[in-house]
Amino acid sequence: MGIIVNEQNGLFHLQSSEMSYLIQIVNGYPVHVYWGARLKHRESMNDLLIHSPEGAGLDRLPQEYPQYGSGDFRNPAYQAELEDGTRITELKYEGFRITKGKPALSGLPAVYTEEENEAETLELELKDAYSGLKVVLLYTIFADRNVVVRSARLSNEGEQKLRLRRALSASVDFTGRSDLELLYLSGAWSREGNITRRPLLQGETRIDSKRGMSSHQFNPFAALVTKETTENHGEAFGFSLVYSGNFEAGAEVDAFGSARVSIGLNAFDFAWQLDRGESFQTPEAVMVYSGEGLGGMSRTYHRLYRTRLCRGQYRDEERPILVNNWEATYFNFNADKLVSIAEEGAKLGIELFVLDDGWFGKRDSDNSSLGDWVEDRRKLPDGLKDVAERVNKLGLKFGLWFEPEMISPDSELYRKHPDWCLHVPGRRRSELRWQLVLDYTRKEVRDYIYDSLAAIFSTVPVAYVKWDMNRCLTEIGSAALPPERQAETAHRYVLGLYELLERITADFPHILFESCSSGGGRFDPGMLYYMPQTWTSDDTDAVERLKIQYGTSLVYPVSAIGAHVSAVPNHQVGRITPLEFRGDVAMSGNFGYELDLTKFTDEEKEIVKRQVQTYKQIRGLVQKGDLYRLKSPFEGNESAWMFISEDKEEVLVYYFQVMAVPHPPLRSLRLAGLDPELEYEVESGEGGGKSVLGGDRLMQLGLPLNLKQKDYESGWFRLKAVKS
Ligand code: DGJ
């Protein structure tokens, strides 16, 4: 297990407990040999090696980091321009290095190890002798996870300047497989997380973001699956990019049915000048293999991202139940109104009150004040500290909203520093939501934001921050960069953001950070490294949320998926759903409320009290258990999922029916992931008493469902293994 090297035939076998990844050096090129279920290591593995047909050159060779210009006509992984304007480079193998654990990536978020023996890292060194371009390919393999983490470090060891025009994180050639499909998450604002699946034919299937953020439209993730792959069966190869800006991911099928899958920084509108002696580190791609369908892939991502990507005090702590005032008041509130919501929250058992947008500058609507992070005394006459302390006195923690990457043209900050936003001289500054984007490539801008936030964190008892970002980047240019570096702006923006987030989260470790970008516009692994939870979508309608949360859970752990009960008629779609249904959907994620608690009837308050109590009992399992998706909202009227503890002894099942069905058939719900040998005591949320049923029976015959004849019906079961 680990990285096995056969130097004689240039073979590198990266082997974990259930997975193998094989590379061979052929004529100096790193060739991709295999990725999939674990292969036993044999001294002579020559039969595995792929031989390129005589005379076919590089175009038929499956490669690990392909170049363009010398006979491979598929998409390259990188491209470098020399001072003379030529773009031909040829990377040849120079050597390798194996280290224990996993190195950190300078300035970038990355998966990590806590103990050295959790993983091993292979560095393959390649060099273009003519230009001096050196590329180190990094591969980390974990002992007990079906994961390969890849990235590349490109260095200029030559005499002349180089200009990178493309530098992807990973490229994998799947040779001769005509049965493949590409699956990814697509969407828009308020309808994120749609699972999209397409057969791969000769040609390209590509997703990307040019918006400067990972985007609502496409998540930085794609999976290669076979036609037969389902939730619980078949192979899935996941590619997830630990990055929060412009990315591209896709598959290109050549004339012979081979698919080249690649992921990394978007090469569109990107260039990076690499002076002599400089290096460029790509973000990393987390590649997951599953032989147990999409469910297996998701569970591998969940465990890895929850425990080896997220960091800080809250990584392992149960997350507080919050109430947020956004949909309760929007911009229209004063201190007493806020405290009245918190007061009601205290009675209901809620643990954290979050003051959303509108507390600073003169922000009565979304057209002003971003950048002026000073409390608005018209709304909060005794200041922010006073409100926070009043909330604390009620027994709730206090949380605060910021949108630190933005500047309103109508702000003190803009009047003082009109060049602090991203812009291009002589061009218009496109306002989206009446705001511009701060130039985070500039240190003085980041320092100003750091100081503004730190001043508040040092005086007000802030226990939680919602870090919002409500527009994408346009006119991407920086007044602080020279002409030859303008095309670096988008990536430098993200690096600047990461630098600030590192600083602020390290200096205020007691604060729980939640990221947000008009909901799920930047729900990505890069942000999770700094902030262990994300506001999943601005759409809080429970029916819409079934799909949004289900889709998001393909990659992201449930602990990260912010899910709130909101008022009816729902503010986004106008739908009226029962409070119980809304609660069950939200309790399937990182739970909270986003409405005016003071407007509840007594009966509703009793329901909410029960929900809060229940969530306190189940949140350990929901946030840290293994998720099995049982019925997909994308496929019909019913949805279901379950959470199970690692020892398989505790289970929680939720099921949902959107529309009532007339004269319905008998229905049962087949569970998954149970121990077939165990007996489980089953308790139904319907109050139907308890029964003891075998794990095998529950998975094969299922749990009988007694759905009521009504729209928006939901319910739960709790199962506990019975000790014999
Ligand atoms: C967008 C967020 O997604 C909302 O939850 C809310 O915080 C608003 N911004 C505030 O402007």
Boltz pocket constraint, residues with backbone or C-beta under 6 A from the ligand:
constraints:
  - pocket:
      binder: B
      contacts: [[A, 326], [A, 356], [A, 357], [A, 366], [A, 401], [A, 468], [A, 470], [A, 516], [A, 517], [A, 518], [A, 519], [A, 535], [A, 537], [A, 538]]
      max_distance: 6.0
